[in-house]
Amino acid sequence: MSRNQRSAQGQNQRRRPQQKRQAPVDIWRDPAPLADIEPITIPSEAGAVLRSLGDPPLMHGSTATKYFTTVIERAAVIAAALALSAEVLADPEAD
């Protein structure tokens, strides 16, 4: 096999299958209307789902669960504060 035949054969192996080009997207089109905003409610037990799974399979798993629950509760407080600042927090008395 000559060198030219080998290089031609190697080029054939390196070719990628050609993909169909997608139609261009008009980025200046009018967007669809946004969905109505639903009020955000504050969960009474933010870490309940995590605790329902049981302790993680780690050394001192119960301690890890306490730390994870603390992080989840803190994230829920921050989310509630953001919802309040955006005026989308549900009224707790409406329930």
C-alpha positions, 0 to 999 in steps of 0.5 A: 500500500503506498503512502498516498493510499494510506493517507487517503484511507486515513482521511476517509476515517476522520470524516464526520457525517454531515449534519443537516443545517437547521433553519435560522431562528428569527431572534427579533420575533415577538415572544409568547406571553408569559404565564401568570405568576403564582404566589410562592408559599413558605413550607412549614418544614423545609427539611422534611423531604431530606429527613424522610430519606433517612441518614446518609450512608456516611460516618456520623450520618445523623450529624450530616443530616442536621447540617444538610437540614440547616442549609436547606432551611436557610435556603428556604428563608432566603427564597422567601425573602426574595419572593417577598421583595418581588411581591409574589409571596403568598398571604399566609392568612389566605389558607 
